[in-house]
Amino acid sequence: MTNAAEVKPVLKDFFARPVEEQQDFLQQTWCNECMEMDLGMKNPQEFEAGDRTWIEGECVKCGTKIITELVFEDDEE
């Protein structure tokens, strides 16, 4: 049973981002299997649902699915 308020994820174009930003997101990772950070991610896919944006890919070391949620900070205070 699905929640009527549930927002379905929309696939975004990760490669439309600037190259420097792509590299940062692909390197700044956490793998729950390896229990290590910054191992890297391959085969990235970017998704958006409501106010959430995240990138799913595979750990470069072990191949396990990893997810990096993007948090955008409001610089205007």
The 8 nearest C-alpha neighbors of each residue, nearest first, counted from 0:
[[1, 2, 3, 5, 4, 6, 7, 8],
 [2, 0, 3, 5, 4, 6, 7, 8],
 [1, 3, 5, 4, 0, 6, 7, 8],
 [4, 2, 5, 1, 6, 0, 7, 49],
 [5, 3, 2, 6, 1, 7, 49, 48],
 [6, 4, 2, 3, 7, 1, 49, 48],
 [7, 5, 48, 49, 4, 8, 3, 2],
 [6, 8, 48, 5, 9, 49, 47, 4],
 [9, 7, 48, 47, 46, 6, 10, 49],
 [10, 8, 47, 46, 48, 11, 7, 45],
 [9, 11, 46, 45, 8, 47, 12, 44],
 [12, 10, 45, 46, 13, 9, 47, 44],
 [13, 11, 14, 15, 45, 10, 44, 16],
 [12, 14, 45, 15, 16, 11, 44, 43],
 [13, 15, 16, 12, 21, 17, 18, 11],
 [16, 14, 13, 12, 17, 18, 11, 21],
 [15, 17, 14, 13, 21, 18, 20, 12],
 [18, 16, 20, 19, 21, 15, 14, 22],
 [17, 19, 21, 20, 22, 16, 14, 15],
 [20, 18, 22, 21, 17, 23, 16, 24],
 [21, 19, 23, 17, 22, 18, 24, 16],
 [22, 20, 18, 24, 19, 23, 25, 16],
 [21, 23, 25, 19, 20, 24, 26, 18],
 [22, 24, 20, 26, 21, 25, 27, 19],
 [25, 23, 21, 27, 22, 26, 20, 28],
 [26, 24, 40, 22, 39, 23, 27, 21],
 [25, 27, 39, 23, 37, 24, 28, 22],
 [28, 26, 37, 24, 23, 25, 39, 36],
 [29, 27, 37, 36, 26, 39, 67, 38],
 [28, 30, 36, 35, 37, 31, 34, 27],
 [29, 31, 32, 33, 34, 35, 65, 36],
 [30, 32, 34, 33, 29, 35, 65, 63],
 [31, 33, 30, 34, 63, 61, 35, 58],
 [32, 34, 35, 30, 31, 61, 60, 29],
 [35, 33, 31, 30, 32, 36, 29, 38],
 [36, 34, 33, 30, 29, 38, 37, 31],
 [35, 37, 29, 28, 38, 30, 34, 27],
 [36, 38, 28, 27, 26, 39, 29, 35],
 [39, 37, 36, 59, 28, 60, 26, 58],
 [38, 40, 26, 37, 59, 25, 28, 58],
 [39, 41, 58, 25, 57, 59, 56, 26],
 [40, 42, 57, 43, 56, 59, 58, 39],
 [43, 41, 56, 57, 44, 40, 55, 58],
 [44, 42, 56, 55, 41, 54, 45, 40],
 [45, 43, 55, 54, 13, 56, 46, 42],
 [46, 44, 54, 11, 13, 53, 10, 55],
 [47, 45, 10, 9, 11, 53, 52, 8],
 [46, 48, 52, 9, 8, 51, 53, 49],
 [49, 47, 8, 51, 6, 7, 50, 9],
 [50, 48, 51, 6, 47, 8, 52, 7],
 [49, 51, 48, 52, 47, 6, 70, 71],
 [52, 50, 48, 49, 47, 53, 69, 68],
 [51, 53, 47, 69, 46, 68, 48, 50],
 [54, 52, 68, 69, 46, 67, 45, 47],
 [53, 55, 45, 67, 44, 66, 46, 43],
 [56, 54, 66, 44, 43, 65, 45, 67],
 [55, 57, 43, 42, 65, 41, 64, 40],
 [56, 58, 64, 62, 41, 40, 63, 65],
 [57, 59, 62, 40, 63, 60, 61, 39],
 [58, 60, 40, 39, 62, 61, 41, 57],
 [59, 61, 58, 62, 38, 39, 33, 63],
 [60, 62, 58, 63, 59, 33, 32, 57],
 [63, 61, 58, 57, 59, 60, 64, 41],
 [64, 62, 57, 58, 61, 65, 32, 30],
 [63, 65, 57, 56, 58, 62, 66, 55],
 [66, 64, 56, 57, 55, 30, 58, 63],
 [67, 65, 55, 54, 68, 56, 53, 64],
 [66, 68, 54, 53, 69, 28, 55, 65],
 [69, 67, 53, 52, 54, 66, 70, 51],
 [68, 70, 53, 52, 67, 71, 51, 54],
 [71, 69, 72, 68, 52, 51, 53, 67],
 [70, 72, 69, 73, 74, 52, 51, 68],
 [73, 71, 74, 70, 75, 69, 76, 50],
 [72, 74, 75, 71, 76, 70, 69, 50],
 [75, 73, 72, 76, 71, 70, 69, 50],
 [76, 74, 73, 72, 71, 70, 69, 50],
 [75, 74, 73, 72, 71, 70, 50, 69]]
